[in-house]
Amino acid sequence: MQYMFLIYHSPDSEPTYGSPEFQAMMQGFAAFNKQAAADGVLRAGEGLKGVETATSLRVRGGKVETMDGPFAETREHLGGFYLLELPDLDTALRYAAQIPVAHFGTIEVRPVMDYDLPEH
């Protein structure tokens, strides 16, 4: 089963760019990427540009509306994602705990729908 790991954090809780803490975080991401790839479970993963680059879209009454920025008003921002192929939620949670942002943000773990399998 594939699991999506959505990485949320508040910008004021992230280590300052260029600081030793920031470098340690980036080394943690590199180690996670290397381990997940070596384990053969990594399917995709990327960081996202800041929320100031986001555009949200919705269709209401047949009319397309676009808005600058993310739609949700929240302190935490979606900063990136991973897609891993794993046997179960317990394994997914073990991987999620290894993502550096888990120490100051939130990792949402969600199974990906498989439209070829019937849902129970």
C-alpha angles and dihedrals in degrees: 000000000000121000126197115216110202111197115212128179141157110246091227091057096053118098114261114267111262095015122124088251090054091049090050090051092051091048087052091054091048090050091048092049092048093048096046090048092047089049089053094235103106112106100161142338137168142159119242128229116250124291089253087073094052126108120193122205134195135166116225123175091350091304123116114228123190127192132188114247132010118322097227118078104220141134093234119069129204102251103172147322146229129206113205132177106225137160099236149349094268090059090045091054091051089055093044090055089059094059107103095226089064086080094063106009140030132277112204111203115200131169115239116236115251105204091192092065124067113245117237 
